[in-house]
Amino acid sequence: MNTLINEPAAIRVWVEKRTVFLELTDGRIIGFPADRFRILSQASDDQLQEVCLRLNGFALRWEDLDEDITVPGILAGNFQLPYQKAS
């Protein structure tokens, strides 16, 4: 039996306190620290706010930073930098 797997896409994205949040088509809301990605970790708070959805919700784009991150990659936990707990 062939089962079509629908990966959830993002329908909304926003940033609060250097955490990027996604609302997904399956109803989940997830967040990840911007500092888990090299370019985002160097970005100002204002630059982080300038995120938009691309590719029908399967990618995040920061135009001024020239940074793209895929939603399936985020959901799979494919981060560039290790998690560092805020002190």
N, C-alpha and C positions, 0 to 999 in steps of 0.2 A: 504494500500500500504506500503510495507516494503522499507525503504530507508536506504542504508548502509552509515553510516557516517565515512568518512575518516579523522582521526585526522592528522594534519600536523606533520611531523617529521623534525628534523634538518638535513641539508645537510652540514652545516659548523658551526664551533664554534671558537670564538676568544675572547681575553680579551684586553681591552684598559682602562687604568686609573681606574682599579678596577671595571669596568663594563663588564659583560659577555654578548656577543652578539651571537645571533643565526640567521642563515639564514634558513628559513623553506621551505619545499617542495611546499607550496602555494605561494611563492614569497615574503612573509613578512620577514623583518629583525626586530628583537626585541632585547632589551637589559634590563638587570636588574642589580642592584648593588650587587656585591658579598657579601657585608656586610649584606644582608638580610638573610644569612645562617650562623649559628654559627661557623662551622668549617672554612668556607671560610673567615669569618670576621677576623679570627686569622691568616690566611695564609699570607705569604709574596707575594709581587708582582710577583716574579719569580715563586713561587709555583702555583699561579693562572694561569700562562701561560701554565702550564702543563696539560691542559684539553684535553680530546678526546671524540669522540662520541662513544656510545655503543648501543647495541640492535637496530640496523638498524636506528639509529638517534632518538630513543625514550628515551635515557638517556645520561647524561653527567657524565664523570668519571675523578676524580683526584686520580691517583694511589697512589702517595706519601702521600696524605692526607687521603686516604681510604674513600673518599666521592663520593656518587652517588646522582644525582638529576634527576628526570624524567622531560622530556619535557612537557608532559601533565600537570604535577603539576605546572610547571612554567607558562604555558599558562592560567591555572586556578587561578593563583595568590596565590598559596600555599607556602608562605614564612614563615620562622621560626621567623624572627625578624622584628620589625616595621621599616618603612622607616624613615630615618633621613637625612634631607636635609644637604648637605655639607655647611659649613660656610665659 
